[in-house]
Amino acid sequence: LAKQDCCFFGDIHEELPIAKATVSQHLKELKESGLIQGEIETPKVKYCINRENWKIASMLFSKFFGQCICKKESCCE
């Protein structure tokens, strides 16, 4: 999903070796956390990364694990 602009649920499910219900639950959690966005295009649901929130989460996780992913030396301090 991160490598594409958007992706339909069926395409995401085809890539993962888990049940549809499990994929749906994970997508629901990612959507509720603000990391992805879902849009209904009847009869399908399209998901996209929320790039702004994804960047914030990446920075927080890299700081949490002590790995600065920024080009600047002072960004993770």
Residue, then its C-alpha position, 0 to 999 in steps of 0.5 A: l500500500a505504501k508503494q502505491d497511491c491507492c489500492f482496493f481491498g481485494d488487491i490488498h487481500e490477494e497479497l496477504p496470506i490471511a483471511k479477509a476478516t483479518v485483513s479487514q480488521h487490520l485495515k480498520e485499525l490503521k484507518e482509526s489510527g489515521l495512518i490510512q484513509g478508506e473511500i467507498e467506490t461502490p462496490k469496492v473500498k479503496y485505501c490510501i496511505n495518509r502520507e502526513n500521518w505516516k511521516i509523523a508515525s515514522m518519525l515517532f517510531s524511529k525516535f522510539f527505537g533510537q534510529c533517526i531517519c532524518k537527514k538533519e542531525s537535530c531532527c530527532e532530539 
